[in-house]
Each structure stands twice: as C-alpha cells, then as structure tokens.
Amino acid sequence: MAHRDQREYGKKRRANRTPEQREKELRQQKERNARRTPEQKEAKRQNSREYRAKYNPRPTPEQRKVINQQEKERQANRTPEQREKLLRHRRVWYENRSPEQVEVVRQRCRKYRDSIQGPYVAGLLTHGTLLKASDIPKELIEAKRLQIKLQRQAGRMI
C-alpha cells in the first residue's frame, strides 16, 4: 500500500512542476545517464525488462480484445467536460513538445507517406468518410497507389 501512495505522490509532484523544474530534472537525468557505464546501462535495461515481465505482462489476444472493447465504451461514455479536459491536455502536450520530438514525428510521417503502403493509401481513400480501411477492396488500393506514384513522378518532372 505504501508503494502505491508513493506512486500517487510522485504523479502529483510531477503534474505540479514548473517548466524550469521539469527542464532541470531532465538535465539531471541526462547527466546521470551519461555517467553510466555500458554494463550499468545493460543492467538497467535487463531490470526494466524483468520488472515489466513480472508486473506488466503483455495481454493475450483475448485480453487485448476485452481491453479494446472497454476503451471504446469509456470513450463513448465521456461527458463533454471530460472531452474538453482531454483536449486541453493534448493541446498543452502538443505545445510543449521539444524540437527533437517534433522532428521524430515528422520523420515518421514522412516515411509513412513516402512508402505508399496499403494502410496509407486506404487512409487517403477513407479520410472524411464513414468507411473503414477494411471496407476498401485491394484492387482499388492498388489503383490508387499507382495514381499517387504517377502524380508524384509528374510533379517531379515539372
């Protein structure tokens, strides 16, 4: 029980930090990580893996289905105040991202967009509609992929 209380205290303390405190703690953490030897880093990774395996094991596919269903029910039952609070937190997170985080997300999006894989094309076809990606036939996805390739090639030639 004491462990849980400590965790709750830590959450509250982290939530009430000022930007200066947050920056100072990040700097201290980076310094600690820089001082660690490779053996210490590997020991920490191994300890983390063991802890996750013991206390937070991966759910089975059946458990994952139940978890997803529960999450959908929670999302459907949110009040307007809860939705507004969630959006406010997302906005704050978005505004406080570091340039490194922004660059990582940009690279991931660029890689996703440049690959022209099935999920990307299906997302383009279903965006703004009530359709799901699974509703789109493979032939249509392949045709759209070819169209995108041709449009990109034509754009490069101009």
C-alpha positions in Angstrom: 0.0 0.0 0.0 2.9 2.4 0.8 4.3 1.8 -2.7 1.0 2.9 -4.3 0.9 6.0 -2.1 4.5 6.9 -3.2 3.5 6.5 -6.8 0.4 8.8 -6.4 2.6 11.4 -4.6 5.1 11.2 -7.5 2.3 11.7 -10.0 1.0 14.8 -8.2 4.5 16.2 -7.8 5.3 15.7 -11.5 2.0 17.2 -12.5 2.6 20.4 -10.5 6.2 21.1 -11.7 7.1 24.4 -13.3 8.7 24.3 -16.7 12.0 25.3 -15.1 11.8 22.3 -12.7 10.9 20.0 -15.5 13.9 21.2 -17.5 16.2 20.9 -14.5 15.1 17.3 -13.8 15.5 16.3 -17.5 19.0 17.8 -17.5 19.9 15.9 -14.3 18.5 12.7 -15.7 20.6 13.1 -18.9 23.7 13.7 -16.8 23.1 10.6 -14.8 22.6 8.5 -18.0 25.8 10.0 -19.5 27.8 8.9 -16.4 26.5 5.3 -16.6 28.9 2.6 -17.9 27.7 0.2 -20.7 27.4 -2.5 -18.1 25.2 -0.3 -15.9 23.0 0.6 -18.9 22.6 -3.0 -19.8 21.8 -4.0 -16.2 19.2 -1.2 -16.1 17.6 -2.4 -19.3 17.5 -6.0 -18.1 16.0 -4.9 -14.8 13.3 -3.0 -16.6 12.5 -6.0 -18.8 12.2 -8.2 -15.8 10.0 -5.7 -14.0 7.7 -5.3 -17.0 7.5 -9.1 -17.5 6.6 -9.6 -13.8 4.3 -6.7 -13.1 3.0 -5.7 -16.5 2.9 -8.7 -18.8 1.7 -8.3 -22.3 -2.0 -9.2 -22.7 -3.1 -12.2 -24.7 -5.1 -11.6 -27.9 -8.3 -12.4 -25.9 -7.4 -9.9 -23.2 -6.5 -7.3 -25.8 -10.0 -7.6 -27.4 -11.6 -7.1 -23.9 -9.3 -4.1 -23.2 -10.1 -2.5 -26.6 -13.8 -3.0 -26.0 -13.6 -1.4 -22.6 -11.7 1.5 -24.0 -14.3 2.1 -26.7 -17.0 2.1 -24.0 -15.1 4.6 -21.9 -14.7 6.9 -24.9 -18.3 6.6 -25.8 -19.4 7.4 -22.2 -17.2 10.6 -21.8 -19.0 13.7 -20.7 -18.4 17.0 -22.6 -16.4 18.2 -19.6 -14.2 15.1 -19.8 -13.7 15.6 -23.5 -12.8 19.2 -23.0 -10.3 18.3 -20.3 -8.7 15.7 -22.5 -8.4 18.1 -25.4 -6.9 20.7 -23.2 -4.2 18.2 -22.0 -3.5 17.2 -25.6 -3.1 20.9 -26.6 -0.7 21.5 -23.7 1.3 18.4 -24.6 1.4 19.5 -28.3 2.6 23.0 -27.4 5.3 21.8 -25.0 6.9 19.2 -27.3 10.7 19.5 -27.7 12.1 20.1 -31.2 13.6 16.6 -31.1 10.1 15.1 -30.6 8.7 17.2 -33.4 11.5 16.0 -35.7 10.9 12.4 -34.8 7.2 12.7 -35.6 7.9 14.4 -38.9 10.4 11.7 -40.0 7.9 9.0 -39.1 5.1 10.8 -41.1 7.5 11.3 -44.0 8.5 7.7 -44.0 4.8 6.6 -43.8 3.8 9.0 -46.6 6.8 8.1 -48.9 6.3 4.3 -48.6 2.9 4.4 -50.3 1.9 1.2 -48.4 -1.7 -0.2 -48.3 -2.6 1.4 -44.9 -1.5 4.9 -46.1 -3.5 4.6 -49.4 -6.5 3.1 -47.6 -6.4 6.0 -45.1 -6.4 8.5 -48.0 -9.4 6.8 -49.6 -11.4 6.7 -46.3 -10.4 10.0 -44.9 -13.5 12.1 -44.1 -16.0 9.2 -44.8 -17.7 6.6 -42.6 -15.8 3.8 -44.3 -13.0 1.8 -42.7 -9.8 0.8 -44.4 -11.0 -2.8 -44.3 -14.0 -1.8 -46.5 -11.8 -0.8 -49.4 -11.0 -3.6 -52.0 -7.4 -4.4 -52.6 -7.7 -3.6 -56.3 -8.9 -0.1 -55.6 -6.0 0.4 -53.1 -3.5 -0.8 -55.8 -5.0 1.5 -58.4 -4.8 4.5 -56.0 -1.2 3.6 -55.2 -0.3 3.7 -58.9 -2.2 7.0 -59.3 -0.2 8.5 -56.5 3.1 7.3 -57.9 2.3 8.8 -61.3 1.2 12.1 -59.7 4.5 12.3 -57.8 6.6 11.5 -60.8 4.7 14.1 -62.9 5.3 16.6 -60.1 9.0 15.9 -60.1 9.3 16.4 -63.9 7.6 19.8 -63.8 
